[in-house]
Amino acid sequence: MRLVADAGLWSTGHQAAQPQLVAVLEVSGAVLSWIVDDPTHAAQITFTDVDRADWLWRVLGESGHVAVAAAVNGRPPGADVEIAGVDLQPESLEPLRRLALGHWLRRWWPVSERDGIAALDGALLDAEIAMLTAAAEDYFTDDTFDSDVAALLRPHTAALSAHLHAGDPRVIELVTGCADLADDVGVVLAESACVTQRRDDYALAAGVDGRGRGAGAVAAGTDSVKWSAVPPGVFDAAEDTVEWRVEAADGTAKAIVRVRLSGSGLSAGIPVRLRSDKFTGSGVLDADGAATFPLLDAEQHPVAESAAWDHDWRSTAVAVGADIDESPQTRERIREFARSRLRAPAGDAFLAEVLAAESDY
């Protein structure tokens, strides 16, 4: 085994993939990571406190645990360290890899009506992740970001209760087992007659259409949401779901932006920015994923109607959420990974994935 210095910590390697493609799990004393669509890529272990990683013998053997601890303790991360005769036992990490994948699905699953990628049932996904977390308690002797079972279950008490009446024996088995776990962590499943699982309309309200221009429209176009810039479960994960239009009226120009919604997340308050050469503008989305805001020139004066008509808008870019660099190729790679799991659910598929694959979408 080789240990390398990575961001000031000892690690078994440098992560080569973009963060959006990496499934991560924080356990006691370390962070484990895998590239989701590359099963040949070995797990990476980054030690946050090797003394707290008292599970290490389970994946390295007792002698390996002792050797790694001896190599790391008291040694600041620096030059690579070779530890002879120590190797990871991949099969011992499989339950943790699947748990990490579950957390990845929560954050990055690319729901899209346009691309035909069905939503996952969030309550069932979190319930199964909670069960896996409880089963891996030996790796969570300390509280970590991923160890809180109650936090996984608490938002879904009504939905899980409703699932008990769904009639699918697979769902009932999962929820019944989860109910016992909920009791253990002090979460009570609430009764609910009706639970909304996801947004079903996916509608774009009238007002912005990148395919045409209404009265007073100077220019129109589309852009794409960068997934890592926004919360999960808010926007359709297809490309070109941001529709923008520039209108000129009463002597000045304004931008109208609407983003295609998906899932149950809230778009209200998410910032949006438009830039086209020297012209800029910013606002916040409302609950329908729309925003209207004035455009300003380089001197921060309102853009005059005549200047708007004279401007070449072909370089216009619209950013939603945080200022993040993310490639369309990464997003397409994730969409293809999701499609492949829906086409043929793998042996590590979560029940939420299986049900999504079976659904008529």
Residue pairs with C-beta under 8 A, 6 or more apart in sequence:
1 12
1 60
1 64
1 68
1 82
1 83
1 86
1 87
1 88
2 12
2 13
2 80
2 81
2 82
2 83
3 10
3 11
3 12
3 68
3 71
3 72
3 80
3 81
3 83
4 10
4 11
4 12
4 13
4 14
4 80
5 11
5 77
5 78
5 79
5 80
6 13
6 14
6 15
6 46
6 77
7 46
8 77
9 46
9 47
9 48
9 77
10 46
10 47
10 50
10 72
10 75
10 77
10 81
11 44
11 45
11 46
11 47
12 42
12 43
12 44
12 45
12 46
12 88
13 42
13 44
15 22
15 33
15 44
16 35
16 41
17 35
17 38
17 41
18 326
18 327
18 330
19 228
20 108
20 227
20 228
20 326
20 330
20 331
20 334
21 35
21 36
21 37
21 330
21 333
21 334
22 33
22 34
22 35
22 36
22 104
23 33
23 34
23 35
23 36
23 97
23 100
23 101
23 103
23 104
24 31
24 32
24 33
24 100
24 103
24 104
25 31
25 32
25 33
25 96
25 99
25 100
25 103
25 146
26 32
26 144
26 145
26 146
26 147
27 53
27 55
27 96
27 136
27 139
27 140
27 144
27 146
27 147
28 52
28 53
28 54
28 55
28 139
28 140
28 141
28 142
28 144
29 47
29 48
29 49
29 50
29 51
29 52
29 53
29 54
29 56
29 142
30 45
30 46
30 47
30 48
30 49
30 50
30 53
30 56
31 45
31 46
31 48
32 43
32 44
32 45
32 46
32 93
32 96
32 97
32 100
33 43
33 44
33 46
33 100
34 41
34 43
34 44
34 97
34 100
34 101
35 41
36 101
36 104
36 337
37 333
37 334
37 336
37 337
42 88
42 90
43 88
43 90
43 93
43 97
45 88
47 53
47 72
50 56
50 68
50 69
50 72
50 73
51 69
51 73
52 141
52 142
54 141
55 138
55 139
55 141
56 64
56 65
56 68
56 69
57 64
57 65
58 92
58 138
58 139
59 88
59 89
59 92
59 93
60 67
60 68
60 86
60 87
60 88
60 89
61 86
61 89
63 85
63 86
64 83
64 85
64 86
64 87
67 83
67 85
67 86
68 83
68 86
71 81
71 83
72 81
75 81
95 132
95 135
95 136
96 136
96 139
97 348
98 132
98 348
99 129
99 132
99 133
99 136
99 146
101 348
102 125
102 128
102 129
102 132
102 350
103 129
103 146
105 120
105 125
105 350
105 352
105 353
106 122
106 125
106 126
106 129
106 232
107 232
108 227
108 232
108 334
109 117
109 119
109 120
109 232
109 338
110 117
110 227
110 237
110 331
110 334
110 335
110 338
111 117
111 118
111 119
111 120
111 198
111 233
111 236
111 237
111 262
111 263
112 236
112 237
112 238
112 262
112 335
113 202
113 236
113 262
114 236
114 238
114 241
114 260
115 237
115 238
115 335
116 361
117 237
117 335
117 338
117 339
117 342
118 342
118 356
118 357
118 359
118 361
119 197
119 198
119 262
119 263
119 356
120 350
120 352
120 353
120 356
121 197
121 352
121 355
121 356
122 156
122 159
122 197
122 198
122 233
122 264
122 352
123 156
123 159
123 160
123 163
123 195
123 197
124 163
124 171
124 174
124 175
124 350
124 351
124 352
124 355
125 350
125 351
125 352
126 152
126 153
126 155
126 156
127 152
127 153
127 156
127 160
127 174
127 175
127 178
128 174
128 350
128 351
128 352
129 152
129 350
130 149
130 152
130 153
130 178
130 181
131 174
131 177
131 178
131 181
133 140
133 146
133 147
133 149
133 152
134 149
134 181
134 184
140 146
140 147
149 181
149 185
150 185
150 186
150 187
153 160
153 178
153 181
153 182
153 185
153 187
154 187
157 182
157 187
157 188
157 189
157 190
158 189
158 190
158 191
158 192
158 195
159 192
159 195
159 197
160 175
160 178
160 179
160 182
160 189
161 189
161 190
161 191
161 192
162 192
162 193
162 194
162 195
163 171
163 172
163 175
164 172
164 175
164 176
166 172
168 355
170 351
170 354
171 351
171 355
174 351
179 189
182 188
182 189
196 264
197 264
198 263
198 264
199 261
199 262
199 263
199 264
202 236
202 260
202 261
202 262
204 243
204 258
204 260
205 258
205 288
205 290
207 256
207 258
207 290
208 220
208 243
208 244
208 245
208 256
208 257
208 258
208 290
209 220
209 243
209 245
210 220
210 221
210 222
210 240
210 243
210 244
210 245
212 220
213 219
213 220
213 245
214 245
214 247
216 247
216 248
216 249
217 245
217 246
217 247
218 246
218 247
218 248
218 253
218 308
218 309
218 311
218 313
219 245
219 246
219 311
219 313
219 316
220 243
220 244
220 245
220 246
221 243
221 244
221 313
221 316
222 240
222 241
222 242
222 243
222 244
223 240
223 242
223 244
223 316
223 317
223 318
223 319
224 239
224 240
224 241
224 242
224 328
224 331
225 235
225 237
225 241
225 242
225 259
225 320
225 321
226 319
226 320
226 321
226 324
226 325
226 326
227 237
227 326
227 331
227 334
228 322
228 324
228 326
229 319
229 320
229 321
229 322
229 323
229 324
229 326
230 270
230 320
230 321
230 322
231 265
231 270
231 321
232 263
232 265
233 262
233 263
233 264
233 265
234 261
234 262
234 263
234 265
234 266
234 267
234 270
235 241
235 259
235 260
235 261
235 262
235 263
235 267
235 289
235 320
236 260
236 261
236 262
237 262
237 331
237 335
238 260
239 328
239 331
239 332
241 259
241 260
242 257
242 258
242 259
242 260
242 318
242 320
243 257
243 258
243 259
243 260
244 255
244 256
244 257
244 274
244 316
244 318
245 255
245 256
245 257
246 253
246 254
246 255
246 256
246 295
246 308
246 313
246 316
247 253
247 254
247 255
247 256
248 254
248 305
248 308
248 309
249 305
250 305
251 304
251 305
252 294
252 295
252 302
252 303
252 304
252 305
253 279
253 294
253 295
253 302
253 303
253 304
253 305
253 307
253 308
254 281
254 292
254 293
254 294
254 295
255 274
255 281
255 283
255 291
255 292
255 293
255 294
255 295
256 290
256 291
256 292
257 272
257 274
257 283
257 285
257 290
257 291
257 292
257 318
258 288
258 289
258 290
258 291
259 267
259 272
259 285
259 289
259 290
259 320
260 289
261 267
261 288
261 289
266 287
267 285
267 286
267 287
267 288
267 289
268 284
268 285
268 286
268 287
269 284
269 285
270 284
270 285
270 320
270 321
271 282
271 283
271 284
271 285
271 320
271 321
272 282
272 283
272 284
272 285
272 291
272 293
272 318
272 319
272 320
273 280
273 281
273 282
273 318
273 319
274 280
274 281
274 282
274 293
274 295
274 316
274 317
274 318
275 316
275 317
275 319
276 311
276 313
276 315
276 316
276 317
277 311
277 312
277 315
278 297
278 298
279 295
279 296
279 297
279 303
279 308
279 311
280 295
280 296
281 293
281 294
281 295
281 296
282 293
283 291
283 292
283 293
284 291
285 291
285 320
294 302
294 303
295 302
295 303
295 308
296 302
296 303
297 303
297 307
303 311
341 349
341 353
341 357
342 353
342 356
342 357
343 357
345 353
345 354
345 357
349 357
